[in-house]
Amino acid sequence: MQATRLYFIDAVRAFAILMMLQGHFIDTLLSPIYRNTNNIYFNTWSYFRGITAPVFFTISGLVFAYLLLKAHQKGDDKPRIKKGLFRGLLLIVIGYSLRINILGWLSGNFNTYVLVIDVLQCIGLSLIILVFLHMLLKKHQIFYAITLLLIGTLIFVTEPLYRNLALPNVPLFFSNYLSKANGSVFTMLPWFGYTAFGAFLSLVFFNHAHKNKFKLLTVLTFFICGLSLIYLSTFILTVFGEITGVELFVKSANYNYLFSRLGNVFVLFGFFYACEHFLKQSLITNIGKKTLSIYVIHFILLYGSFTGYGLKRYLYKSLDPVEAIFGALIFIVTVCFIAFYYVKTNTFIYKMINKMVTKIKN
């Protein structure tokens, strides 16, 4: 079986990172008086901004699990497993480090902000979990696929049970991965659910992408499943609740953002997969190869990692819509320019960390 190169993945990652850049910029700096939920433009922006995180987690699971499967196909996945564990840990370390305020620490200002969990820590831990699932189930791919589907579905359906979870008796370092009570932006529940669904898709692509008409069928399936999740998943959950008498299904249906957002992800995947021929070696795919670098640079410039001096410090919720839109465009160009011409690629960061680790060992 010949694993197929999936060019559309980089385009999806590029879309997600660009949406994240403008979303973080506008959300941080737009004045509250313009956040009108009755305004169609604001609502449209808010809706599409909400797609960003689900896309990130789903595509991360797809890419990572796909690479593990390719390595296993070649007969030696131990280096990829080792590399995957290292990258997972590295993402966690970078996630924590971006919240360090060195100048604040030097002035004696210590707080628990550094322990807040964000997207990098969640993705890092998700990759580590996928490594162990791969090691356990790689020889039984049907069972592997079923397990991933069950994990994702179970996490989504049980969301009402942990929606307001608080773990006051659990050390903050650990509780922040499961509870938002202490300021965590992302938590493993429900976000690992998207990673699990992404890993499931990797099995589909790995085993069938080389077949005739796979692309056409997959694009159609993405659109059909995506639109069904967007428009029918709430109804289906409600019906399940009425038939089974399980109130959890009804509660999940009453606040059904997880399955509907997964539908958005599938529609987006279908669109970019259909357009894959036009995206090869394009600017957008090159951007998709530098997502980690772009994420780190944007965090430093916008939120003031390490120094406390970022755009947020000076312009926090002070811009009008026109200023916010043009500012976001300038911010995107600036961050991408730095990523392309100074950081070069994501591997720059990995190589830098590897060199540091090697020096420490020596």
KEDREN-293209 format. One line per field, with one value per residue (C-alpha): residue number from 0; residue in one letter; y, x, z. Coordinates in pm, whole numbers. Each point is the difference from the previous one (the first is absolute). Example, Ala and Ser with C-alpha at 12.3 -4.5 7.8 and 13.67 -1.06 7.14 Angstrom:
residues 2
i <- c(0_1)
aa <- c(A_S)
c2 <- c(-450_344)
c1 <- c(1230_137)
c3 <- c(780_-66)
end
This chain:
residues 362
i <- c(0_1_2_3_4_5_6_7_8_9_10_11_12_13_14_15_16_17_18_19_20_21_22_23_24_25_26_27_28_29_30_31_32_33_34_35_36_37_38_39_40_41_42_43_44_45_46_47_48_49_50_51_52_53_54_55_56_57_58_59_60_61_62_63_64_65_66_67_68_69_70_71_72_73_74_75_76_77_78_79_80_81_82_83_84_85_86_87_88_89_90_91_92_93_94_95_96_97_98_99_100_101_102_103_104_105_106_107_108_109_110_111_112_113_114_115_116_117_118_119_120_121_122_123_124_125_126_127_128_129_130_131_132_133_134_135_136_137_138_139_140_141_142_143_144_145_146_147_148_149_150_151_152_153_154_155_156_157_158_159_160_161_162_163_164_165_166_167_168_169_170_171_172_173_174_175_176_177_178_179_180_181_182_183_184_185_186_187_188_189_190_191_192_193_194_195_196_197_198_199_200_201_202_203_204_205_206_207_208_209_210_211_212_213_214_215_216_217_218_219_220_221_222_223_224_225_226_227_228_229_230_231_232_233_234_235_236_237_238_239_240_241_242_243_244_245_246_247_248_249_250_251_252_253_254_255_256_257_258_259_260_261_262_263_264_265_266_267_268_269_270_271_272_273_274_275_276_277_278_279_280_281_282_283_284_285_286_287_288_289_290_291_292_293_294_295_296_297_298_299_300_301_302_303_304_305_306_307_308_309_310_311_312_313_314_315_316_317_318_319_320_321_322_323_324_325_326_327_328_329_330_331_332_333_334_335_336_337_338_339_340_341_342_343_344_345_346_347_348_349_350_351_352_353_354_355_356_357_358_359_360_361)
aa <- c(M_Q_A_T_R_L_Y_F_I_D_A_V_R_A_F_A_I_L_M_M_L_Q_G_H_F_I_D_T_L_L_S_P_I_Y_R_N_T_N_N_I_Y_F_N_T_W_S_Y_F_R_G_I_T_A_P_V_F_F_T_I_S_G_L_V_F_A_Y_L_L_L_K_A_H_Q_K_G_D_D_K_P_R_I_K_K_G_L_F_R_G_L_L_L_I_V_I_G_Y_S_L_R_I_N_I_L_G_W_L_S_G_N_F_N_T_Y_V_L_V_I_D_V_L_Q_C_I_G_L_S_L_I_I_L_V_F_L_H_M_L_L_K_K_H_Q_I_F_Y_A_I_T_L_L_L_I_G_T_L_I_F_V_T_E_P_L_Y_R_N_L_A_L_P_N_V_P_L_F_F_S_N_Y_L_S_K_A_N_G_S_V_F_T_M_L_P_W_F_G_Y_T_A_F_G_A_F_L_S_L_V_F_F_N_H_A_H_K_N_K_F_K_L_L_T_V_L_T_F_F_I_C_G_L_S_L_I_Y_L_S_T_F_I_L_T_V_F_G_E_I_T_G_V_E_L_F_V_K_S_A_N_Y_N_Y_L_F_S_R_L_G_N_V_F_V_L_F_G_F_F_Y_A_C_E_H_F_L_K_Q_S_L_I_T_N_I_G_K_K_T_L_S_I_Y_V_I_H_F_I_L_L_Y_G_S_F_T_G_Y_G_L_K_R_Y_L_Y_K_S_L_D_P_V_E_A_I_F_G_A_L_I_F_I_V_T_V_C_F_I_A_F_Y_Y_V_K_T_N_T_F_I_Y_K_M_I_N_K_M_V_T_K_I_K_N)
c2 <- c(0_339_288_304_354_217_349_146_-39_292_218_-85_79_330_93_-83_196_308_-14_-28_305_227_-150_56_348_123_-174_150_353_71_239_-162_255_-163_-355_5_-348_149_111_-244_83_-57_-323_-128_79_-164_-313_-53_79_-288_-243_64_-213_-305_12_20_-298_-215_65_-61_-344_-78_102_-157_-336_-15_42_-274_-232_77_-77_-326_-94_34_-251_227_256_22_319_161_-103_146_317_22_-25_264_237_-52_89_290_150_-23_175_273_48_63_216_239_100_81_368_26_371_-62_-277_221_258_-268_-41_-371_-143_-315_144_-208_-318_92_-257_113_-163_-109_-196_-172_-91_-117_-231_-117_-104_-196_-181_-80_-150_-244_-83_-65_-228_-199_-25_47_-371_2_297_-72_-13_309_191_-109_100_349_49_-112_226_305_-70_-75_319_209_-161_20_371_106_-213_193_336_172_-241_131_-199_201_-292_-85_177_299_-136_-303_144_267_-271_-94_308_361_114_143_178_-271_97_-359_-329_-361_-46_59_93_-341_-115_194_-147_-349_65_133_-316_-206_190_-83_-370_61_196_-239_-310_136_320_-196_-150_119_260_26_375_56_-225_155_357_-92_-182_298_232_-240_-91_361_146_-280_74_372_-24_-340_-99_193_-170_-343_48_109_-306_-226_158_-55_-360_-110_221_106_366_46_-9_277_214_-49_96_317_127_-177_191_-290_-212_307_135_-340_41_334_-174_-271_256_192_-320_-84_342_-4_-364_78_293_-192_2_381_23_-202_205_315_278_-126_-349_153_193_-328_-142_274_-8_-48_282_229_-91_78_330_120_-82_203_301_5_-117_99_-337_19_381_93_256_-89_168_-102_217_317_-57_-235_28_349_-36_66_-257_170_31_-360_-138_189_-63_-373_-1_178_-237_-306_127_93_-333_-200_214_-70_-372_-23_205_-28_-322_-178_-317_-180_-220_306_-18_-377_17_279_-205_-312_190_123_-353_-136_266_-80_-373_67)
c1 <- c(0_140_-71_-123_126_-286_71_-330_106_243_-271_-236_269_71_-367_-16_313_-110_-344_167_220_-287_-228_241_90_-358_-131_278_-3_-355_-191_-292_-248_31_-63_-366_-152_-286_245_18_365_113_-202_147_353_-66_-142_297_243_-156_107_371_69_-198_192_333_-67_-154_277_266_-145_-25_358_164_-179_54_377_5_-186_243_295_-162_-59_373_69_161_-210_221_179_-337_-141_302_-25_-373_47_272_-217_-293_213_156_-341_-93_323_-43_-361_105_298_-213_-180_321_54_372_-12_-292_187_306_-219_-136_-339_-80_-346_-168_-47_295_-195_-297_-53_-32_-13_368_-14_-323_136_328_-173_-240_295_150_-332_-17_350_-111_-322_209_237_-292_-223_213_-24_-379_-104_-373_-6_224_-250_-298_182_74_-361_-130_241_-97_-372_7_192_-248_-317_111_93_-281_162_328_-115_36_249_199_274_89_177_218_337_-36_258_-221_-348_61_7_-360_-159_-38_-72_350_26_101_-97_-8_-34_47_-374_-154_289_165_-324_86_352_-149_-230_300_197_-296_11_371_-88_-254_249_287_-192_-206_152_179_-323_-188_-272_98_40_-342_-173_187_-81_-368_11_164_-275_-286_126_98_-337_-178_195_-69_-372_-111_223_-211_-316_165_125_-349_-158_257_-88_-372_40_246_-123_360_-11_366_-84_-258_242_264_-252_-96_358_125_305_246_-168_-106_356_125_-241_164_338_-119_-144_327_198_-225_52_379_27_-206_230_320_124_14_172_317_314_-207_54_-282_151_337_-170_-150_350_91_-292_203_238_-290_-180_303_76_-362_-17_312_-110_-364_11_355_145_318_-4_-363_26_-231_-273_-250_178_-50_-312_-215_-364_52_-40_-303_-96_190_316_-37_-41_293_206_-70_115_323_48_-45_249_253_-18_21_291_195_-85_110_317_134_-129_-18_-194_-153_310_202_-154_40_366_69_-147_186_330_-74_-84_318_213_-158_70_362)
c3 <- c(0_-102_237_-188_50_134_-129_117_364_-19_-153_286_255_-175_9_370_94_-198_158_338_-66_-97_264_288_-123_-39_311_212_-135_-122_228_192_-136_-344_124_-97_-24_-204_-267_-291_-75_357_24_-327_115_338_-164_-231_280_193_-272_54_309_-120_-329_183_223_-274_-251_269_70_-372_-83_303_-17_-378_42_264_-237_-284_227_111_-364_-67_276_259_182_310_-118_-85_338_177_-209_69_376_-14_-204_232_302_-189_-82_368_103_-263_107_358_-94_-207_320_186_79_76_81_233_177_41_173_235_-170_3_-71_-134_-350_-120_84_-220_-277_-360_-342_-13_325_-106_-343_154_249_-272_-218_289_52_-372_18_268_-187_-311_190_143_-307_-314_-89_28_-209_-7_379_4_-218_211_319_-134_-112_339_187_-206_20_373_76_-199_134_365_-24_241_273_-1_-137_337_149_298_171_312_169_-300_-43_-234_-245_-70_49_-265_-265_80_155_-115_355_39_-334_-246_-354_-132_184_-108_28_-250_-230_-13_-162_-316_1_24_-296_-194_78_-123_-330_-28_-7_-276_-213_67_-103_-288_-146_-274_-134_-307_58_368_-24_-157_252_291_-103_-30_334_169_-124_77_348_72_-95_185_318_-33_-64_129_294_253_-125_8_357_106_-162_169_331_-53_-117_268_281_64_102_-90_-372_47_200_-267_-270_186_-21_-309_-116_-18_-269_-199_4_-113_-289_-82_2_-240_-243_11_-60_-294_-156_29_-106_-311_-79_82_-361_2_339_-57_67_47_253_219_27_89_279_119_48_249_240_319_-86_-84_322_217_-179_21_370_73_-207_112_361_95_94_212_34_58_-281_-286_-201_266_257_-206_-212_209_-117_-141_-379_-215_-270_-284_211_117_-354_-151_309_-27_-364_91_294_-223_-259_269_181_-324_-122_318_-22_-364_9_352_154_-337_100_295_8_102_345_25_-108_248_285_-114_8_351_117_-160_172_335_-49_-96)
end
